[in-house]
Amino acid sequence: MPYLTYDQHASDSPVDSSLRVEAIVKVFSLFGFLLVLAIFLIVRRVFFPGSVNQVSIKNGIGGIEYKIPYKNTLYENFGFVQDPKIAIPLKTNTGYVDTVFLLDSGAVVSTLPLQAAHDTGVDLARAKRITLQGFSGVPAFAYLDKIMIKIVDSEYEMPATFTESSTTTYILGRKGLFDDFSIYFDHEQRAITISRKNKL
């Protein structure tokens, strides 16, 4: 009667041993890479803080600090650009509505489209009609009145103009904002910090 025999030494051949060693090396190299990557990310976060990706509020002894991340805007000729656009609650006829403003340190006064006058309850018949002149040098008519915004939990009234163009960008200018707040544009962290010191 024939018997099947099994060569016990076949599994211990040099080929099998080298494959086993190679597999172990691959596993350790993978874990080693992940370990190095984890250490790198921890070191970068501790010593080289990255960009701000969410709104943060600090209410300390020195006052309120409101940090807002930049917005990515796609421009036709420039690609994605980090814009200092912030969502600020604007008081309207139906309550406060988060509205995206371009925070413009070069603008004297805040500017909004004409529709915003209707939304905020501004009576254009009583508002002062003025002439605005931007960097293009072309004069444009606008109505001067006031808006109410909310920063953290406090309301702030500031002057604003409403242009006759419906395509006007919502702009927060210096008057009424930069007078009372310190504004810091941090391009490295891609964030804007708005802070107001407590008045004694």
C-alpha positions in Angstrom: 0.0 0.0 0.0 1.5 3.3 -1.1 2.1 6.1 1.5 2.3 9.8 1.0 5.3 11.3 2.6 5.9 15.0 3.4 9.3 16.5 3.5 9.5 18.5 6.7 12.6 20.3 5.6 10.9 21.7 2.5 9.2 24.5 4.4 12.5 25.6 5.9 14.1 26.2 2.5 16.2 29.4 2.0 13.5 30.8 -0.3 10.8 30.6 2.3 13.0 32.1 5.0 13.9 35.1 2.8 10.2 35.7 2.0 9.4 35.6 5.7 12.1 38.1 6.5 11.1 40.3 3.6 7.4 40.4 4.9 8.6 41.3 8.4 10.8 44.1 7.1 7.8 45.5 5.1 5.5 45.5 8.1 8.1 47.2 10.3 8.9 49.8 7.6 5.2 50.6 7.2 4.8 51.1 11.0 8.0 53.0 11.1 6.8 55.4 8.3 3.5 55.9 10.2 5.3 56.6 13.4 7.6 59.2 11.7 4.6 60.8 10.1 2.8 61.1 13.4 5.8 62.6 15.1 6.2 65.1 12.3 2.5 66.2 12.5 2.7 66.6 16.3 5.9 68.6 16.1 4.5 70.8 13.3 1.3 71.5 15.3 3.2 72.4 18.5 6.0 74.5 17.0 4.5 75.6 13.7 0.8 76.2 14.2 -1.1 76.1 11.0 -4.0 78.1 9.7 -7.2 78.8 11.6 -10.0 76.8 10.2 -12.9 77.8 12.4 -14.2 80.8 14.3 -12.9 81.1 17.8 -13.8 83.4 20.7 -11.7 84.3 23.7 -13.3 86.3 26.4 -10.5 87.1 28.9 -9.5 89.8 31.3 -8.1 92.0 28.5 -11.2 91.9 26.4 -12.9 89.9 23.7 -10.8 88.3 20.9 -12.7 87.1 17.8 -10.7 85.1 15.3 -12.2 84.3 11.9 -10.5 82.2 9.1 -10.1 83.7 5.6 -12.3 82.5 2.9 -11.0 80.8 -0.3 -12.3 82.7 -3.4 -11.8 81.5 -6.9 -10.8 84.3 -9.3 -10.8 83.8 -13.1 -7.3 85.1 -13.6 -5.7 84.4 -10.3 -7.1 81.0 -9.1 -7.9 80.6 -5.5 -7.0 83.6 -3.3 -7.3 83.9 0.5 -9.8 86.7 1.0 -10.4 88.5 4.4 -14.1 87.7 4.2 -16.0 87.2 7.4 -19.5 86.2 8.3 -21.0 88.8 10.7 -24.6 88.8 11.9 -26.4 91.8 10.3 -29.6 93.1 11.8 -32.5 92.8 9.3 -36.2 93.1 9.4 -36.5 89.5 10.3 -33.7 89.4 12.9 -29.9 88.9 12.7 -28.7 87.1 9.5 -25.2 85.9 9.0 -23.8 88.0 6.2 -20.5 87.6 4.5 -18.5 90.9 4.4 -15.2 91.7 2.9 -13.2 93.4 5.6 -11.5 96.3 3.8 -9.0 98.4 5.6 -8.9 100.7 2.6 -12.6 101.5 2.7 -13.6 104.6 4.7 -17.1 103.4 5.3 -19.1 100.1 5.0 -20.9 99.6 1.7 -23.8 97.4 0.9 -26.0 96.8 -2.2 -29.3 98.7 -2.4 -31.3 95.5 -1.6 -29.6 95.5 1.8 -31.3 98.8 2.6 -34.7 97.2 2.1 -33.6 94.1 4.1 -32.4 96.2 7.1 -35.4 98.6 7.1 -33.5 101.7 5.9 -35.9 104.4 4.6 -34.1 105.6 1.5 -36.4 108.6 1.3 -34.9 109.9 4.6 -31.4 108.7 4.0 -28.8 111.2 2.8 -27.9 110.8 -0.9 -24.1 111.1 -1.4 -21.5 110.6 -4.1 -18.9 107.8 -3.6 -15.7 107.6 -5.6 -13.7 104.4 -5.6 -10.2 103.5 -6.8 -11.5 103.7 -10.4 -12.3 107.4 -10.0 -15.8 107.0 -11.4 -18.3 108.6 -9.1 -21.4 106.6 -8.0 -24.5 107.6 -6.1 -25.3 106.0 -2.7 -27.4 106.5 0.4 -25.9 107.1 3.8 -27.5 105.6 6.8 -26.6 103.1 9.6 -26.5 99.3 10.1 -26.4 97.2 13.2 -24.0 94.2 13.4 -23.3 91.8 16.2 -19.8 90.8 17.3 -19.9 87.9 19.7 -22.9 88.9 21.9 -22.7 92.7 21.6 -24.5 94.9 19.1 -22.7 97.7 17.3 -24.1 100.5 15.2 -22.1 101.9 12.4 -22.5 104.2 9.3 -23.0 102.5 6.0 -23.7 103.4 2.4 -26.1 101.7 0.1 -25.1 101.9 -3.5 -27.6 101.9 -6.4 -25.9 98.8 -7.9 -27.2 95.4 -7.1 -23.8 93.8 -7.6 -22.0 95.7 -4.9 -20.0 93.5 -2.5 -20.8 93.7 1.2 -17.8 95.6 2.6 -17.0 96.4 6.2 -15.0 99.7 6.2 -13.0 101.5 8.9 -15.6 104.0 10.2 -17.4 102.6 13.3 -15.3 99.3 13.3 -11.6 100.3 13.3 -12.4 103.1 15.7 -13.4 100.7 18.5 -11.6 97.5 17.6 -8.1 96.3 16.9 -8.0 94.4 13.6 -5.1 92.1 12.8 -4.7 90.4 9.4 -2.6 87.3 9.8 -1.8 86.0 6.4 0.4 83.2 7.7 -2.5 81.7 9.8 -5.0 82.9 7.2 -7.2 84.5 9.8 -8.5 87.9 11.0 -8.4 88.7 14.7 -10.9 91.3 15.9 -10.4 92.4 19.5 -11.9 95.0 21.8 -10.4 95.9 25.1 -12.6 96.3 28.1 -13.2 99.9 28.9 -12.4 100.9 32.5 
